[in-house]
Amino acid sequence: MSWLERLDRLIGKVVDCAQWLALPLVVLLFLQWPLRDAVRSYSREANDLGQIFFALFVTVSVTAATRAGTHLRADVLAQRYSPRLRSRIRKLGALLGLVPWALFVLISSKPIVMASLQLHEAFPDTANPGYFVIKLALWLMAVTILAQAALDIARPLPRDDV
């Protein structure tokens, strides 16, 4: 198995796992009001945990949309292009748009993320642990975008059918 196939499978597994975060996220968001109004406790903890799940879920959403081909694009015009030209445009978009942006995010957020990780930063309002996971999710997003961009750039161009 080539490195492209292994990377593709790994990204696919990350996306598949992340989609399941939607279920506990919805449950936690739903439980906040009953916990606050009826139980009179744990609503803030549910909110904090929901924020972590939401951050991780959204982290992978850009890569999932790219893989599914459902992100915003000028599809009306691109439908008339050959598969080879569409593939070249996708490669250029990854190389000139996604890679520089993801690298910028990784580099510019390093002080913030590293400080948060070293301190095991807690949520500011509640002092509950885990806020550092939200900041770490920023790096996870950039890394998954970089990995998918590398995969898109390295894939061979399709043949044009005459």
C-alpha positions as CSV (number, residue, x, y, z in Angstrom):
1,M,0.0,0.0,0.0
2,S,1.4,3.4,-1.0
3,W,1.8,6.4,1.3
4,L,-1.1,8.0,-0.5
5,E,-3.5,5.2,0.2
6,R,-2.4,5.1,3.9
7,L,-2.8,8.8,4.3
8,D,-6.2,8.7,2.5
9,R,-7.3,5.9,4.9
10,L,-6.0,7.7,8.0
11,I,-7.8,11.0,7.0
12,G,-11.0,8.9,6.2
13,K,-10.9,7.3,9.7
14,V,-10.4,10.7,11.4
15,V,-13.4,12.1,9.5
16,D,-15.5,9.0,10.2
17,C,-14.7,9.2,14.0
18,A,-15.3,12.9,14.2
19,Q,-18.8,12.7,12.7
20,W,-19.8,10.7,15.8
21,L,-19.1,13.7,18.0
22,A,-22.3,15.2,16.8
23,L,-24.4,12.8,18.9
24,P,-22.9,13.7,22.3
25,L,-22.8,17.3,21.3
26,V,-26.5,17.4,20.6
27,V,-27.3,15.5,23.8
28,L,-25.1,17.9,25.9
29,L,-26.7,21.0,24.3
30,F,-30.2,19.5,24.9
31,L,-29.4,18.7,28.6
32,Q,-28.2,22.2,29.5
33,W,-31.6,23.7,30.2
34,P,-33.0,20.7,32.1
35,L,-29.8,20.5,34.2
36,R,-30.0,24.2,34.9
37,D,-33.7,24.5,35.6
38,A,-34.7,21.1,37.1
39,V,-31.5,19.6,38.5
40,R,-29.9,23.0,39.3
41,S,-26.4,21.8,38.7
42,Y,-24.0,20.5,36.0
43,S,-25.4,22.7,33.2
44,R,-22.1,24.6,33.0
45,E,-20.1,21.4,32.9
46,A,-22.4,20.1,30.1
47,N,-21.8,23.4,28.2
48,D,-18.0,23.1,28.7
49,L,-17.9,19.5,27.5
50,G,-20.2,20.5,24.6
51,Q,-17.8,23.2,23.6
52,I,-15.0,20.7,23.4
53,F,-17.0,18.3,21.3
54,F,-18.1,21.1,19.0
55,A,-14.5,22.3,18.5
56,L,-13.4,18.8,17.6
57,F,-16.3,18.3,15.3
58,V,-15.8,21.6,13.5
59,T,-12.1,20.9,13.3
60,V,-12.5,18.1,10.8
61,S,-15.5,19.6,9.0
62,V,-13.3,21.5,6.4
63,T,-11.5,18.4,5.5
64,A,-14.7,16.4,5.4
65,A,-16.2,18.9,3.1
66,T,-13.1,18.9,0.9
67,R,-13.2,15.1,0.7
68,A,-16.9,15.0,-0.1
69,G,-16.6,17.9,-2.7
70,T,-19.4,19.8,-0.9
71,H,-17.5,23.0,0.1
72,L,-18.2,26.2,-1.7
73,R,-17.0,26.3,-5.3
74,A,-17.9,27.7,-8.7
75,D,-19.4,24.4,-9.7
76,V,-21.7,25.8,-12.4
77,L,-18.7,26.8,-14.5
78,A,-16.5,23.9,-13.5
79,Q,-19.0,21.3,-14.7
80,R,-18.2,22.2,-18.2
81,Y,-14.4,21.7,-17.6
82,S,-12.7,18.4,-18.3
83,P,-11.9,16.1,-15.3
84,R,-8.2,16.8,-15.9
85,L,-8.7,20.6,-15.7
86,R,-10.9,20.4,-12.6
87,S,-8.2,18.3,-11.0
88,R,-5.6,20.8,-11.8
89,I,-7.7,23.6,-10.4
90,R,-8.2,21.6,-7.2
91,K,-4.5,21.0,-6.9
92,L,-3.7,24.7,-7.4
93,G,-6.4,25.6,-4.9
94,A,-4.8,23.3,-2.4
95,L,-1.3,24.4,-3.1
96,L,-2.0,28.2,-3.3
97,G,-4.9,28.5,-0.8
98,L,-5.1,25.7,1.7
99,V,-1.4,25.0,2.3
100,P,-0.3,28.6,3.0
101,W,-3.4,29.2,5.2
102,A,-2.9,26.0,7.2
103,L,0.8,26.8,7.7
104,F,0.0,30.3,8.8
105,V,-2.5,29.0,11.3
106,L,0.1,26.5,12.7
107,I,2.9,29.1,12.9
108,S,0.9,32.1,14.2
109,S,-1.0,30.2,16.8
110,K,2.0,28.4,18.3
111,P,2.5,30.7,21.3
112,I,-1.1,30.6,22.2
113,V,-1.5,26.8,21.8
114,M,1.7,25.9,23.5
115,A,1.0,28.1,26.5
116,S,-2.5,26.6,26.8
117,L,-1.1,23.1,26.6
118,Q,1.6,23.7,29.2
119,L,-0.8,25.2,31.6
120,H,-3.6,22.7,30.9
121,E,-5.8,25.7,30.6
122,A,-9.2,25.6,32.1
123,F,-12.4,27.2,31.0
124,P,-12.3,30.9,32.0
125,D,-15.9,31.1,33.4
126,T,-16.1,27.8,35.3
127,A,-12.4,26.7,35.9
128,N,-13.4,23.3,34.5
129,P,-10.4,21.5,32.9
130,G,-10.2,21.0,29.2
131,Y,-10.2,24.4,27.5
132,F,-6.7,23.6,26.1
133,V,-8.4,21.0,23.9
134,I,-10.3,23.7,22.1
135,K,-7.0,25.5,21.3
136,L,-5.4,22.2,20.3
137,A,-8.3,21.6,18.0
138,L,-7.0,24.6,15.9
139,W,-3.8,22.7,15.2
140,L,-5.7,19.5,14.5
141,M,-7.8,21.4,11.9
142,A,-4.6,22.8,10.2
143,V,-2.9,19.4,10.2
144,T,-5.9,17.6,8.7
145,I,-6.2,20.3,6.1
146,L,-2.5,20.0,5.3
147,A,-2.8,16.3,5.0
148,Q,-5.8,16.4,2.7
149,A,-4.1,19.1,0.6
150,A,-0.9,16.9,0.3
151,L,-3.1,14.1,-0.8
152,D,-5.0,16.2,-3.4
153,I,-1.7,17.6,-4.7
154,A,0.0,14.2,-5.0
155,R,-2.9,12.4,-6.7
156,P,-2.3,11.7,-10.4
157,L,-4.3,13.7,-12.9
158,P,-7.2,11.9,-14.5
159,R,-7.0,11.2,-18.2
160,D,-9.1,13.3,-20.6
161,D,-11.5,11.1,-22.6
162,V,-11.7,12.3,-26.1
